[in-house]
Amino acid sequence: MTIATAISCIFWLAVAALLMGLLRRARLWSVGQSAPVDWLGLFAIPRRYLVDVHHVVARDPYIARTHVATAGGAVALMTFVTLNYGFGLNWSVLDDLIGLAAALMLVGVVFVWLRRRNPPSRLSGGDWHRLPYTLAAFALGIAALVNLTPGSVLSLVALAAMILFLAGAAELALGIGAGGPMKHAVAGALHLAFHSRPERFGGGRSTGLKPLDLDAKDYGIGKPVDFKWNQLLGFDACVQCGKCEAACPAFAVGQPLNPKKLVQDLVAGFTGSSDLHYHGSPYPGRAVGQHFGTRDCAIVPSLIESETLWSCTTCRACVEECPMMIEHVDAVVGMRRHLNLVHGEAPGKAADVLANLRETGTQGGYELEHRYSWATGLDIPVARPDKAFDVLLIAGEGAFDMRYQRTLRSLVKIMKAASVDFAILGGGELDTGDLARRLGDEATFQRLAKDNIARLRPLAFQRIVTPDPHVLHSLRNEYGALGGRYEVLHHTALLADLVERGDVRISRAANRRTLTYHDPCYLGRYNGETDAPRRLLSALAFDVREMERWGMRSRCCGGGGGAPLTDIPGKARIPDLRMADAKATGAGILAVACPQCTSMLEGVTGARPEVLDLAELVAAALELNP
């Protein structure tokens, strides 16, 4: 047998093993619920990989260079091997290109090996530790073989190279079927093609939860088979890099949640195995090897404990950091929906708050007309159907809180100074239902949303403004599926426009204090708005010092997803971590743009920066005008 023939045989054997493994894996994914299949997504894989995936990977230059060399070299190598030995071209120039691609791949493998010598704690071990060696064997083996005389008979040297090539090819070909480390390469590519949120590609945003069809008795996700098939595919794409783990605020404070472990547990569920072979960081305070599942078995508590799901703040930091673009929050809320709608589970104070929402339309059980008690004497018009106006101000649930009322009064003062034509709903404003939805009570969310949409329908306004990013997100991104489509602005966007147009005159003279700004999760990661608040701060001429984690990668305050109500214990508090970030800047003011962030961060005890909403800062500068 000649070397060329041997390479060709190994190539087609590997292709057969890969296809058989892919078929086996596809059968596992197919146990999930149906979802639309856009076959054109297959043609979008290169662009989504090179642009969207590498946009995330590039945040770590070391790994970015490693990935370009390793994956780029491997793809080029396999392409040339396919042409020369799969299709039998036997061109010497392709052998030269195979050698160059193998060299590039080996450079990347050396970087992988160096990282694995002293890996960060977020990386998984186990089978992943062998990856540098099997990838190196693949590149060295094929490079050695093509540099021998292609038509020569196998020798001892060729046999040794063949063994290396076989070992590396086995890693690549068997990975998808056997669930090895290289599974992520095939599953990841298909995940990019058939993603559950294709709107995310090309710089788009897609963060709104999809409504359940309650009439069809869709009550969330109780078993692995309740996930959509492409969600199961997405879980299989996980590369176990642990970037989600490093970003998770709940994991950081020792609550029993690790997004990476969560995804791996879900993989164990639909493949019918346990977490015994998981070699990464566990859920804090929970041992590995005690959970198992099958595709038809209830996820909670055999596979995942309910405290893990209730620890999530739904901040999407895990999603933002994931290079494979996995949707962790969709999975968490889907499982919460089942716990709430089917089993009535809502830990801590969540049950009482949900009952209040169902009975009164407010989280605290208040009378609706008291929501705008703070506006007494401010001469704010209440919206009515027979009078058109420009801006509808929706305060949100925080309007019952005295601290947030300072922000609202500041905002009203500025809008009046700018002669904005606005009105409020007054006693007609219900809670938007955001909290109910995040806690899994989809029925209450939909009822509140439909009631709000009905109340807004007769009114003639152009846009909605709110200081609450959670209200913003519900109205802008989630009400549309139920028939309510509006132009919704955050108050920082409105204020930035007013200041830049000159409709609001502010003094810059007194703003010499240092300041740092906290990006709310539901404003930044959920709605992509990180610029308007900084435009305002620039106009106010503060000495702004950014925290280590800011913008789209900001650390959560701990106030989202109902976390303050479920109150799952950990070793520390999330707002304490965020305040430590602020204190590290040396700033005297911590600027905020969300009532929940204000509440969480002002609740931190001890010496700390003064917490002020951006509306308060603008109003203070407005007072200095002659």
N, C-alpha and C positions, 0 to 999 in steps of 0.2 A: 504494500500500500504506500502511495506517495504522500508526502506531507500535505500537498494541496488537497488530496482526496480526504485525508484524515480531518483537516480543518473543516472541509465541507460537511463531512459526516457529523462532527461535533456541532457545527452550526445548526443543521437541520434537526438534530436531536434536541438541542436547546430550544429551538423554536417550538417543537412539538411539546416539550415539557412546559414551556411558557403558556402555550394555548390551552393545554389541559388544566394547568393551574388556574388560569384566568376563568375557564369555564366553571371550575369548582367554586371559585370565589364569587362568580356572578350568580351561581345558584344560591349562595348564602345571602347576597344582597337582595335577591329576588323575593325573599320571604317578607320584605317590607311592603308597605302600601304603595299603590301606584302613584306615579308622578309623571308629568309631561317629559317626553324625550325629544330634545332638539338635536338631531343628528348633525346639524351644521356646526354644533359646538366642537365636534372633533377637529374641524379645520381651524378653530380659534385657539387650540391648545398652544401652539408656538407663541403667539402674541401674549396670551394670558400668562404663560410661563415666564417669558422673557421680560414682560412689563410688570404685571401685577404681583407675581410671586417675588421677583427680584426687587421690587420696590420695598418689600418687607425685609428680605434677606440683606439688602444693602445697608440696613441700619447697623449691622455688625460687619465692618470691613473685612475682618479676618475670615469670617465664614463666607462672606460674599466672594472673596477671591478663591477660597477653598472650593466653593460650590461651582464657580465658573470653570475652574481647572478640572475638578473631578467629574462633574456631570457633563460639562461641555466636551471634555476629552472622551468620556465614555460614549456619548451619543455619536460623536464623529467617528470613533473607532468602530462602533457597531454598524454604522452606515457603510463605512468602507469595507468591512468584512462581509456585509450582506451583498454588496455589489461584486466583490472580487471572488468570494467563495460560496455565497449563496446562489448567485446567478451565474457563476463560473466564468467571469470575464478574464481572470488571471492576468491582469495588467500589472506590470512591474511598478508603474507610477502609483497605483493604489496601494501596493505593499509599502512604498515609501511613505504614503500618507497615513497608513496604519501605524507605522513606526512613530511618526510625529504625534499622532493622536494619543498613542500609548504613553509617550514621554510626557505629554501635557497631563494626562490622567494620573501618572505617577507623581507628578509635582503636587497635584491636589491631594493624593493619598498620603503623601508625607505630612501635609498640613493636618489632615484628619488624624493621623497617628500622633502627631505632636499634641493636638487638642485632647486626645484620649489618654495621654500619659498622665495628665493632671486635670481631669475634666471638672467643669463647674458642677455643683450639686444638682442642677436642674436636668442634666443629661441622664438618660437611662443607660444602664449597663447591660449585663447579661450577653445575649447574642450580639448586641451592638458593638461590643469590644472586638469581635473578630472581623468586623467589616474592613478595617484598613488592610488586613492581611489577605483576605479573599479578593478584594479589589486589586491589590497589588499583584496577586497571583494571576489574575485575569490579564492585566496589562503586560506584565513581564512575559507570561506564557505566549501570548499571541505575537508580541514583538520579537521574541526569540524565534518562533516558528517561521515567520515570514522573512526573517533575515537568513534562514537556511535556504539552501537551493530548493525552490518550490517543488520541483519534480523528483527530488531525491527520495530514497527509501528511508523509512524511520530508523534512526540510530538511537543510542543511549541518550545523547544530548537532546535529540528531538523528543524522545519519550519523556524525559524529565520536563521539558517545556510543555508537552502535551498534558501532563498531569497537572501542571500549574494552570493551564488554560481550562482544563476540565473543572478544576476546583472553583475557579472564578466564574465560569459559565454556569455552574450549578447554583452558586449564590444568586446570580441574576435571574436564571430561568426558574428556579424552584421557589424563589422568594414569595411570589404572589400566591402560589398554591399552598405552600407550607406555612405561610404567615410569618416568614423571616423578615429581617430588617429591610431588604430590598423590596418588600411588598409595597412600600410607600411610593416607589417610582412608578409602577403601573397604576395602582389605585389613585395616586395623586394626579397623574395625567388625565385619567378618566373623570376624576372629581372636578378638574378644571373644565372639562367638556360638558358635564351634566350637573353642574352646581345647582343647589337648591335656591340660590339667590344670584342668578347670572347678572343682575343689574349692578353688582359690585364691581364688575370688570370695567376697565377703561376709565377708572377714576370715579365711577358712580357710587352712590350711597344707597343702601337698602337695609333699613333697620326696623321697620315696622313689623310687628307680629301679625301673622295671618289669622283671621277669625276662624273659630270652629263652627261647623254646621251643627248646631245644637239640636235642630229638628231631626237630623239624621243620627242623633245619639253619638256624635263625635265628642268624646269627653277626655281628650288628651291622650297621653302616652303612658300606658300601664305596663306594657310588655315590649321587648325589643321589636316584635313584628308590627307594632303600632307606628314605628317610624316610617317615613317615606323611604323607598329603596335607595334613593340618591343620598339621603342622610346617612344610611348605613355605609354606603360607599365612601362618604366623606370621613366617617370615623376611621375607616381602614387606611385613609391617606395620611394619618398622623405619623410624623417622623420622630416623635418622642424627644424633640429638642428641648422641651420644657420652658420655652419662652412664655407660654401662657401661665405656667406655674410661677415664674419670676414676676409676672405682672399682676397676679391675682391678689387683691387686698385681703380677702378672707384667709388665704393660705399664709400671707405674711404675718397675720396676727394669731395664727395657731387655731383657727376654726377648722372643722373637719371637711375641708374642701381643697382639692387640687384638680384644676381643669384637665391636666394631662391624664391623671389617674382616672378621672371620670370618663374620658373618651375611651381609655383602654378597658375600663369595666364594661362599657357598652359594646365594645368589640367582643369581649368575652361572652357577653349575653347572647348576641346573635350567632356566635360560632359554637355555643354550647360548651363553654369551658369556665375556668375560674381565674382569679387573680394570682394564683400560686406562682406563675412564671413572670409576673411583673417585676421589673428590676429598676424601678425609679423611686422617687420620693413618695411615701404613702400619704393618705389623708392624715393631717396632724392628729395624734392621739388615737389612731386606728391602725391595727396590725394588718399586714399583707398576708394573704393566703386564707382568709376566712370567708370570702364571698364567692359565689358561683351563680351561674344562670343558664338558662336555655332560652331559645327564641320565644317560647310560649309561656315562660315563667314570669311571674310578677317581678318587676325590677326592684321594687322596695318591699321588704328589706333584704332579700336574699343576695342581691347584686350590689345595690347602693342603699345606704341608710338615709332616711328622710332628712336627718340633720345636715347631711352634705348638700342636699338640694336647697334647704332653707338658709344655708350660709351665704348663698350667692347674692351679691348686690346688683346684679344685672348691669354692671358698669361697662361691659364689652371690652375691657382691657385685654382679656384673653383672645377675643376675636381680632382685635386690632394688631396683636403681636404675632398671630399665627401665620407662618409662611405658607401653610397649605390652605389657608382661608376657610378653616372649619368653623361651623356655627355652634359654639358651645351654649350660648344663651338661649337659642331656639330650643335646644334639647332640654335644658333645665326648666324653662317655663312650660314646655310640653309635658314634662313629668309632674311638675307642680299642679298643672291643670287636672290631671288624673287624681292626684292626692286630694285636691280640694273638691272637685265636682263629684267624684265617686265615693270617696271615703270621708269627706267633710273635714279634712285635716287642715288646720291653720294654727300653727303654734304661737305661744306667747300671747301678746295682745292682739294679734292679727284677727282672731275670730270676732272679738268685740267690735273692732273697726269695720270689718266687713258687714257685720250686722247693722251698724250705724249707716253705712252706705246704702244698704238695701232699704232701710226704713226711712231715712231722712235725706239722703242725697249728699250727706256730709260725713267726713271721717269721724268727727267728734260728736255727732248726734245733735248738732246745733240747729236752731231755726234758720232757714235760708235768708231771711231778711237781715240777720245779724252779720252776714258776710261783709257787708259794706258799712258797718257802723262807724268805721274809721273815717269814712268820707263825709260824715255829718259836718255841715258848715263849709264844705269845700265847693259847693255849688257845681256838682258834677251832674250833667244830664243823664237820665236813665233812658236807654234805648226803647223806642216804640216804633211799630210798623209804619206809621204815617209820616215819619220824618227820616230822610236819608242823611247819612253822615259818613265820614271817612274812616275813622278808626274805632273799632270796638275793643275796649280794654277788658280783658278777662284776668282777674286777679288770681284765681285758683284757690286751693284749699288753705294755703298759708295765710289768707286774708283774715282768718280768725285769730292769728297769732300777733301779739302786740309788737314783737320785734320786726316782723315782716311788714307791719303797717307803716313803720318809718320809711321803708323802701317805697311803698306805694304812694305815700304822701309826697315824697321827693319826686317821684315820677310824674305825678299829677301836676306838681308845681312847675316842672320843666315843660310839660306839654302845654300848660296854660300860657307860659311865657312865650312859647313858640307859636301860639295861636293854632294849635292842632285841633281839628274838628273831631271830637271823640265823645263817646258815651260808654256807660257801663250797663251790665244786665241787671244789677241790683238783686232783688230777691228771686229773680228768675234763673240765676246761675247755679247749676248743679256741679258736683265734682265730675271731672272728666272721666273718671274710672281707671286712670293709669295705675293706681296702686292695686285696685282689685284685679286687674289683668296680670300684673307682675306676680301677685300672690296666687294666681291660678284660678281665680273666680271669674271665668270668662262670661258667665251668665250675667253677673252684676255689671261687668264692664259694658257688655252689649246693651243692656237696658239703659244704663246711664248715658251711653253714647247716643242711642236713638232718641232719648228724651231731649238731650242737648241739641241734637240736630233739628228736631222738631221746633224747639224754642228759637233757634237761630234762623230758621227758614223764612219767616215773614219779614225779617229785618233787612233794611237796605244799607249795607255798609260795604266798604271796599276791602278792608283788611282787618286782621285781628292782631293785637299786640298783647304780649304777656311777659312778666318778669320771671315766670316759672318755666324752666326748660322741660319739665315733665308734662305740663299742660301743652307747651309748644309741640312736643313730640306727638302726643296723642292727636291733637287737632290737625297737625300737618301731615303725619305719616300713617295714622291708623284709622281715623274717621272716614277717610276716602272709601275704604272697602265697604262701609255701611251707608254710603250716600252723602257724606258731608265733606265737601271739597272747598278749602278756603286758602287764601294767602295769609300766612301766619308769620309774624316777625317776633323775634326776641326784643326785649326793650333796649338791649345794648345796640342792636342794629338800627333801631329807630333813632336813638339818641346820637349815635355816630353820624347818621345822615343829617340830623338837625344841626349838629355842631358844624359839620363840614360845609353845609349850605349857608351857614350864617344865620339861620333862624333862631339859634340860641347863642347868645354872646356870653362867653365865660372868661374869667380872669385866670391867668396863669401865674400871677405874681407870688401867691402864697404856697404853691405846690412844690416845695423843696424837700419834702420828706421822702425817704425811700419807701418803695412799695413793691409788693409781689402780688401776682394775680393767680388765683386758682381757677382752672378750667373745669366747669361742671361736666360730668360724663354725658349727660343728656343734651348738652349744648354742643360739646365738641365731638365726641365719638359718634353720637347718635345723629347729629344734624350738621356736622362739619363746620360749625361756626367758632372759629378761634381768632378771626381777624378783627371783627367789629369791636370787641372789648379792648383790644390793644390799640386800635385807632383812637378810641376815646381817651385812653391813658396817655397816648402821645399828644393829643390835643390839650390835655390837662397839664402836661409838662412835668409829670412825676418822674423821679429817678426809679425806673422799673428794673427789678432784678428777678430774673426768671428762676423758678425752682428747678431742681434736677430733672423732675418729671413734669412736663408742661405740654400744652397744646393737645394734640391727639393722643399723646402718651401720658397724660396727666394721671396722677394717682387719685383714686376714688375717695370721697369724703366719708363713705360708709352709709349714706342716707338713702340709697336707691334700692329698688326691688323689695321694699318692705322689710329690709334688714333690721331697722331699729325696732320693729314690732316683733319679728320672730326671735330676735335677740339670742342667737346661738352663741354660747360662751366660747371664748378663746383665751389666749394668754395676754392679749393687749387689746386696745380699741383702735379701729381704723382711723377715726378722726385724730387720735393722738399721733399716729404716724404721719398724717398729712400736715398737722401743725408743726411737727418736727422738721418737715421739709421746708416749711415757711420760715421757721426760726433760723434755719441754717443760712438763709439768705441775708440775715441781719436787717431785714426790712421792718419798719415800724408799723406798716399797714398791710393787712391781708385783704385785698380786694376780692369780692365775690360777685356772682351773678345768678344766684339761685337761692330761694328761701330755704331749701333743705340743706344746702351747703352752709348757709349762714347759721342755721340751728345747730348742725353737727359740730362746726368748727368753733362757734362761740361756747359750746358746752365743754370745751377743753379747759381744764383748770391750770392754774399756775401762770407764771410770766409768759406772755405771748403777744404777738402783734395785735393791734386793734382790727376787728373784722368789720368792714364796711362794704355795702353794695355800691356798685358803680353809679347807680342813680343818686345815692347819697353824696358821692364825691362830686358829681356834676352839679347837683343842687347847691352844695356848699360853695362851689366856684361861681355859680349864678348869683348868689347873694352878695358877692363882692362887686358886682357891676354898679356903676354910678347911676 
